[in-house]
């Protein structure tokens, strides 16, 4: 392995280890559920970049909207 590739590997490994330790050790933060709007925005972005196809988009969008009763504004 040449010097540049080895340095890149070591740097990447160090970053991954340091970021993982912060997530696992002593993390008592409660995670918040994303809003329906955020879920729909993320879904649209995944579809636009080609990560999912039309069928996956339609099915996932329907399941997101099924969690929310749009007609009277209440959630299930």
Order of alpha helices (4+ residues) and beta strands (2+ residues): alpha-alpha-alpha-beta-beta
